Amino acid sequence: MPLTNFAGWMLTTLVIYGGFAGWRARSGLAVALRPTPALLAVLAYAAVALAGIWRNLHGMAREVVLADGSTWQSAYIFQAMTIVTAFTMLFVVLLALVALGSREARLCRVPP
């Protein structure tokens, strides 16, 4: 499967979430997150994910020769791991930030 397929879906997802974030900011529902222990844990998890992506994008690609003489590139593993990390770890970070934001909104909401 070509890498551009994943890039297209990522762009589509970012456009949809970006539109929603813009609507949420204009509607006055945006809430600033305070540095709570839960937020710090989510940010640490995000840092691990981003470090993995950085390492995979800058990995040393080597040609591997198998016992039967066939060859493959180690860059294929780096590409696959980058995609898996982006769609698993970063998605969990996004969900956690949304959950923390909605929790903060419930705690800070002033009744009319």
TORFIKOL-674148 format. One record per atom (N, C-alpha, C): residue in three letters; atom name; x, y, z. Coordinates in nm, 3 decimals, m for minus. Each point is the difference from the previous one (the first is absolute). Example, Ala and Ser with C-alpha at 12.3 -4.5 7.8 and 13.67 -1.06 7.14 Angstrom:
<atoms>
    r   a       xx       yy       zz
  ala   N    1.319   m0.569    0.780
  ala  CA   m0.089    0.119    0.000
  ala   C    0.090    0.120    0.000
  ser   N   m0.035    0.105   m0.072
  ser  CA    0.082    0.119    0.006
  ser   C   m0.077    0.109    0.073
</atoms>
This chain:
<atoms>
    r   a       xx       yy       zz
  met   N    0.085   m0.117    0.000
  met  CA   m0.085    0.117    0.000
  met   C    0.090    0.124    0.000
  pro   N   m0.026    0.093   m0.089
  pro  CA    0.088    0.117   m0.007
  pro   C   m0.013    0.091    0.122
  leu   N    0.111    0.061    0.034
  leu  CA    0.004    0.090    0.115
  leu   C   m0.091    0.121   m0.021
  thr   N   m0.020    0.039   m0.126
  thr  CA   m0.087    0.115   m0.028
  thr   C   m0.145   m0.026    0.041
  asn   N   m0.041   m0.127    0.001
  asn  CA   m0.135   m0.033    0.046
  asn   C   m0.017    0.041    0.147
  phe   N    0.099   m0.034    0.082
  phe  CA   m0.006    0.036    0.142
  phe   C    0.008    0.152    0.018
  ala   N    0.084    0.064   m0.081
  ala  CA    0.013    0.144    0.008
  ala   C   m0.132    0.069   m0.036
  gly   N   m0.070   m0.053   m0.100
  gly  CA   m0.130    0.057   m0.037
  gly   C   m0.102   m0.013    0.111
  trp   N   m0.004   m0.115    0.063
  trp  CA   m0.095   m0.018    0.111
  trp   C    0.038    0.088    0.119
  met   N    0.129    0.017    0.025
  met  CA    0.043    0.087    0.109
  met   C   m0.040    0.144   m0.028
  leu   N    0.016    0.043   m0.124
  leu  CA   m0.039    0.136   m0.038
  leu   C   m0.151    0.018    0.016
  thr   N   m0.077   m0.099   m0.043
  thr  CA   m0.146    0.007    0.015
  thr   C   m0.039    0.010    0.147
  thr   N    0.063   m0.081    0.083
  thr  CA   m0.030    0.002    0.143
  thr   C    0.036    0.135    0.061
  leu   N    0.115    0.054   m0.037
  leu  CA    0.041    0.129    0.055
  leu   C   m0.095    0.112   m0.044
  val   N   m0.049   m0.006   m0.123
  val  CA   m0.093    0.103   m0.048
  val   C   m0.130   m0.007    0.080
  ile   N   m0.050   m0.121    0.023
  ile  CA   m0.126   m0.015    0.075
  ile   C    0.018    0.046    0.144
  tyr   N    0.107   m0.048    0.067
  tyr  CA    0.022    0.041    0.138
  tyr   C    0.035    0.149    0.010
  gly   N    0.071    0.052   m0.100
  gly  CA    0.031    0.143    0.000
  gly   C   m0.125    0.085   m0.012
  gly   N   m0.092   m0.043   m0.086
  gly  CA   m0.128    0.072   m0.012
  gly   C   m0.079   m0.005    0.129
  phe   N   m0.002   m0.115    0.063
  phe  CA   m0.071   m0.013    0.127
  phe   C    0.065    0.088    0.108
  ala   N    0.134    0.000    0.004
  ala  CA    0.070    0.083    0.099
  ala   C   m0.028    0.147   m0.024
  gly   N   m0.004    0.042   m0.126
  gly  CA   m0.033    0.139   m0.031
  gly   C   m0.140    0.037    0.043
  trp   N   m0.096   m0.090   m0.026
  trp  CA   m0.137    0.025    0.044
  trp   C   m0.008    0.007    0.152
  arg   N    0.070   m0.092    0.066
  arg  CA   m0.003   m0.002    0.146
  arg   C    0.059    0.127    0.059
  ala   N    0.107    0.050   m0.060
  ala  CA    0.064    0.122    0.050
  ala   C   m0.092    0.121   m0.019
  arg   N   m0.069    0.007   m0.114
  arg  CA   m0.091    0.112   m0.024
  arg   C   m0.125   m0.007    0.086
  ser   N   m0.040   m0.121    0.040
  ser  CA   m0.122   m0.012    0.079
  ser   C    0.023    0.028    0.148
  gly   N    0.124    0.022    0.040
  gly  CA    0.030    0.032    0.139
  gly   C    0.014   m0.122    0.089
  leu   N    0.010   m0.118   m0.059
  leu  CA    0.013   m0.122    0.080
  leu   C    0.145   m0.039    0.025
  ala   N    0.094    0.076   m0.057
  ala  CA    0.141   m0.034    0.017
  ala   C    0.042    0.021    0.145
  val   N    0.075   m0.095    0.050
  val  CA    0.045    0.005    0.139
  val   C    0.151   m0.019    0.002
  ala   N    0.069    0.085    0.073
  ala  CA    0.145   m0.015    0.014
  ala   C    0.028   m0.112    0.101
  leu   N    0.091   m0.087   m0.034
  leu  CA    0.036   m0.109    0.090
  leu   C    0.105    0.048    0.099
  arg   N   m0.027   m0.023    0.128
  arg  CA    0.099    0.032    0.102
  arg   C    0.094   m0.118    0.016
  pro   N    0.126    0.023    0.040
  pro  CA    0.095   m0.110    0.011
  pro   C   m0.029   m0.089    0.121
  thr   N   m0.089   m0.094   m0.017
  thr  CA   m0.033   m0.097    0.104
  thr   C    0.088   m0.122   m0.019
  pro   N    0.008   m0.087    0.100
  pro  CA    0.080   m0.123   m0.017
  pro   C   m0.049   m0.085   m0.117
  ala   N   m0.130   m0.004   m0.023
  ala  CA   m0.052   m0.078   m0.113
  ala   C    0.047    0.059   m0.133
  leu   N   m0.001    0.133   m0.011
  leu  CA    0.045    0.064   m0.122
  leu   C    0.149   m0.024   m0.022
  leu   N    0.078    0.005    0.107
  leu  CA    0.143   m0.024   m0.013
  leu   C    0.028   m0.143   m0.046
  ala   N   m0.080   m0.096    0.047
  ala  CA    0.016   m0.139   m0.044
  ala   C   m0.031   m0.014   m0.149
  val   N   m0.105    0.068   m0.046
  val  CA   m0.037   m0.005   m0.141
  val   C    0.111    0.065   m0.084
  leu   N    0.054    0.112    0.046
  leu  CA    0.107    0.066   m0.074
  leu   C    0.127   m0.085   m0.004
  ala   N    0.029   m0.073    0.106
  ala  CA    0.116   m0.089    0.001
  ala   C   m0.020   m0.114   m0.100
  tyr   N   m0.123   m0.054   m0.007
  tyr  CA   m0.032   m0.106   m0.097
  tyr   C    0.013    0.053   m0.142
  ala   N   m0.045    0.124   m0.022
  ala  CA    0.012    0.063   m0.132
  ala   C    0.148    0.019   m0.036
  ala   N    0.082    0.037    0.097
  ala  CA    0.143    0.017   m0.027
  ala   C    0.065   m0.131   m0.041
  val   N   m0.039   m0.110    0.064
  val  CA    0.052   m0.131   m0.037
  val   C   m0.042   m0.035   m0.143
  ala   N   m0.126    0.027   m0.034
  ala  CA   m0.049   m0.029   m0.134
  ala   C    0.074    0.084   m0.105
  leu   N    0.015    0.128    0.027
  leu  CA    0.068    0.087   m0.096
  leu   C    0.148   m0.036   m0.014
  ala   N    0.062   m0.041    0.109
  ala  CA    0.140   m0.044   m0.008
  ala   C    0.013   m0.125   m0.085
  gly   N   m0.097   m0.091    0.012
  gly  CA    0.001   m0.121   m0.083
  gly   C   m0.017    0.034   m0.147
  ile   N   m0.089    0.092   m0.029
  ile  CA   m0.021    0.041   m0.139
  ile   C    0.126    0.067   m0.053
  trp   N    0.061    0.087    0.078
  trp  CA    0.123    0.068   m0.042
  trp   C    0.111   m0.103   m0.028
  arg   N    0.013   m0.096    0.091
  arg  CA    0.103   m0.103   m0.016
  arg   C   m0.027   m0.083   m0.126
  asn   N   m0.125   m0.034   m0.025
  asn  CA   m0.033   m0.080   m0.118
  asn   C    0.023    0.077   m0.129
  leu   N   m0.030    0.129   m0.001
  leu  CA    0.019    0.079   m0.121
  leu   C    0.147    0.025   m0.031
  his   N    0.084   m0.007    0.102
  his  CA    0.142    0.027   m0.019
  his   C    0.085   m0.126    0.020
  gly   N   m0.061   m0.116   m0.009
  gly  CA    0.072   m0.126    0.019
  gly   C    0.093   m0.030   m0.116
  met   N    0.100   m0.078    0.027
  met  CA    0.095   m0.039   m0.104
  met   C   m0.059   m0.117   m0.079
  ala   N   m0.036    0.025   m0.125
  ala  CA   m0.056   m0.104   m0.085
  ala   C    0.114   m0.089   m0.052
  arg   N   m0.018   m0.127    0.015
  arg  CA    0.101   m0.096   m0.045
  arg   C   m0.069   m0.106   m0.086
  glu   N    0.077   m0.059   m0.087
  glu  CA   m0.050   m0.112   m0.078
  glu   C    0.030   m0.128    0.076
  val   N   m0.102   m0.082    0.020
  val  CA    0.014   m0.125    0.074
  val   C   m0.005   m0.114   m0.099
  val   N    0.096   m0.091    0.008
  val  CA    0.004   m0.116   m0.088
  val   C   m0.036   m0.123    0.083
  leu   N   m0.103   m0.070   m0.043
  leu  CA   m0.045   m0.120    0.069
  leu   C    0.080   m0.121   m0.046
  ala   N   m0.018   m0.112    0.071
  ala  CA    0.076   m0.122   m0.030
  ala   C   m0.027   m0.051   m0.142
  asp   N   m0.121    0.023   m0.050
  asp  CA   m0.031   m0.049   m0.135
  asp   C    0.045    0.097   m0.110
  gly   N    0.065    0.109    0.037
  gly  CA    0.053    0.096   m0.097
  gly   C   m0.091    0.117   m0.030
  ser   N   m0.124   m0.004    0.047
  ser  CA   m0.091    0.113   m0.024
  ser   C    0.037    0.117    0.092
  thr   N   m0.030    0.119   m0.046
  thr  CA    0.037    0.120    0.075
  thr   C   m0.123    0.085    0.027
  trp   N    0.009    0.081    0.104
  trp  CA   m0.103    0.099    0.031
  trp   C    0.067    0.114    0.074
  gln   N   m0.068    0.112    0.005
  gln  CA    0.054    0.121    0.062
  gln   C   m0.054    0.014    0.142
  ser   N    0.088    0.036    0.093
  ser  CA   m0.045    0.023    0.138
  ser   C   m0.087    0.125    0.010
  ala   N    0.005    0.086   m0.102
  ala  CA   m0.085    0.120    0.000
  ala   C   m0.148   m0.037    0.001
  tyr   N   m0.034   m0.117   m0.053
  tyr  CA   m0.141   m0.044    0.001
  tyr   C   m0.052   m0.013    0.143
  ile   N    0.085   m0.049    0.089
  ile  CA   m0.041   m0.013    0.140
  ile   C   m0.015    0.138    0.063
  phe   N    0.093    0.091   m0.030
  phe  CA   m0.010    0.135    0.054
  phe   C   m0.129    0.068   m0.045
  gln   N   m0.037   m0.015   m0.126
  gln  CA   m0.123    0.061   m0.052
  gln   C   m0.123   m0.060    0.069
  ala   N   m0.002   m0.132    0.013
  ala  CA   m0.114   m0.065    0.064
  ala   C   m0.013    0.041    0.146
  met   N    0.111    0.006    0.072
  met  CA   m0.006    0.038    0.141
  met   C   m0.043    0.145    0.018
  thr   N    0.040    0.087   m0.093
  thr  CA   m0.044    0.140    0.007
  thr   C   m0.150    0.009   m0.016
  ile   N   m0.055   m0.072   m0.094
  ile  CA   m0.145    0.002   m0.022
  ile   C   m0.074   m0.058    0.119
  val   N    0.049   m0.112    0.052
  val  CA   m0.065   m0.063    0.116
  val   C    0.005    0.093    0.120
  thr   N    0.114    0.064    0.025
  thr  CA    0.012    0.092    0.113
  thr   C   m0.095    0.118   m0.015
  ala   N   m0.007    0.056   m0.119
  ala  CA   m0.087    0.116   m0.022
  ala   C   m0.147   m0.035    0.022
  phe   N   m0.042   m0.115   m0.048
  phe  CA   m0.141   m0.034    0.008
  phe   C   m0.040   m0.071    0.130
  thr   N    0.096   m0.038    0.082
  thr  CA   m0.035   m0.062    0.128
  thr   C    0.035    0.094    0.116
  met   N    0.128    0.026    0.018
  met  CA    0.042    0.081    0.115
  met   C   m0.051    0.143   m0.009
  leu   N    0.015    0.064   m0.115
  leu  CA   m0.045    0.139   m0.009
  leu   C   m0.151    0.011    0.004
  phe   N   m0.071   m0.101   m0.048
  phe  CA   m0.146    0.001    0.010
  phe   C   m0.042   m0.009    0.147
  val   N    0.068   m0.083    0.078
  val  CA   m0.030   m0.010    0.144
  val   C    0.030    0.132    0.069
  val   N    0.108    0.067   m0.038
  val  CA    0.032    0.132    0.057
  val   C   m0.112    0.098   m0.031
  leu   N   m0.048    0.000   m0.124
  leu  CA   m0.110    0.089   m0.038
  leu   C   m0.125   m0.028    0.083
  leu   N   m0.035   m0.127    0.015
  leu  CA   m0.117   m0.035    0.080
  leu   C    0.017    0.043    0.146
  ala   N    0.119   m0.020    0.054
  ala  CA    0.024    0.038    0.139
  ala   C   m0.010    0.151    0.018
  leu   N    0.052    0.076   m0.094
  leu  CA   m0.010    0.146    0.010
  leu   C   m0.144    0.047   m0.011
  val   N   m0.078   m0.062   m0.087
  val  CA   m0.142    0.034   m0.010
  val   C   m0.072   m0.033    0.130
  ala   N    0.030   m0.117    0.057
  ala  CA   m0.064   m0.040    0.126
  ala   C    0.039    0.095    0.112
  leu   N    0.127    0.037    0.007
  leu  CA    0.043    0.095    0.103
  leu   C   m0.064    0.136   m0.020
  gly   N   m0.010    0.043   m0.124
  gly  CA   m0.063    0.128   m0.029
  gly   C   m0.147    0.003    0.038
  ser   N   m0.072   m0.109   m0.028
  ser  CA   m0.143   m0.002    0.036
  ser   C   m0.017   m0.010    0.151
  arg   N    0.093   m0.070    0.067
  arg  CA   m0.006   m0.006    0.146
  arg   C    0.024    0.137    0.060
  glu   N    0.099    0.072   m0.052
  glu  CA    0.028    0.136    0.048
  glu   C   m0.118    0.093   m0.027
  ala   N   m0.065   m0.018   m0.115
  ala  CA   m0.113    0.084   m0.034
  ala   C   m0.115   m0.021    0.099
  arg   N   m0.022   m0.125    0.037
  arg  CA   m0.106   m0.028    0.098
  arg   C    0.033    0.058    0.136
  leu   N    0.128   m0.004    0.038
  leu  CA    0.040    0.050    0.130
  leu   C    0.001    0.153    0.007
  cys   N    0.027    0.066   m0.112
  cys  CA    0.017    0.145   m0.001
  cys   C   m0.122    0.075   m0.051
  arg   N   m0.102   m0.070   m0.043
  arg  CA   m0.116    0.067   m0.060
  arg   C   m0.077    0.076    0.107
  val   N   m0.029    0.124   m0.029
  val  CA   m0.076    0.085    0.091
  val   C   m0.146   m0.003   m0.044
  pro   N   m0.092   m0.030    0.091
  pro  CA   m0.140   m0.004   m0.041
  pro   C   m0.049    0.141   m0.040
  pro   N   m0.089    0.007   m0.101
  pro  CA   m0.047    0.132   m0.046
  pro   C   m0.088    0.070    0.100
</atoms>
